[in-house]
């Protein structure tokens, strides 16, 4: 588990401005230069931050998330310990830009609690996410076999849905035997 304490990289408990957001982005990027061998969350820990403006969050957190996820990284950004004011501005940004962000509470010992999601998945993505969450781990063929009667699509459609959820950063893709990819939620209970 990797955790970046945002308060150690910023000037104080109130974060504002696009330029300061870009300064934080410049400090975050070296943290993801080396890819871990296995998929893992990267917790952007907002403990000690009272508020952050939309312009700051747009130029730091959202650009960071977009860059990391666009390269199909094994790193999955998660917002941890964000105050209600920070979450409020994140909700507005996500609503206007689309996509989702996973959130949680993260204790000092690394225990994750209160997993959540800011933003909305489209109905097919939400259905697929819910099915993976219920199963814990699955693949496209299992979903097609088990839910084919209620959702009559082939394995390619299930694979596309699963891949889109990986690109959004809410599911982790793992290789199992052969070429089969298995999927599981990044955070249990999200």
Secondary structure, DSSP 8 states (H G I E B T S, - for coil): -EEEEGGGTSSSSEE--HHHHHHHHHHHHGGGSS--SS-EEEEEE-TT--EE-HHHHIIIIIHHHHHHHHTT-SEEEEEES--HHHHHHHHHHHHHH--EEEEEEE-TT--EEEEEEEE---HHHHHHHHHHHHHSSB-HHHHHHHHTTTS---HHHHHHHHHHHHHHTSEEEEE-STT-EEEEESSTT-
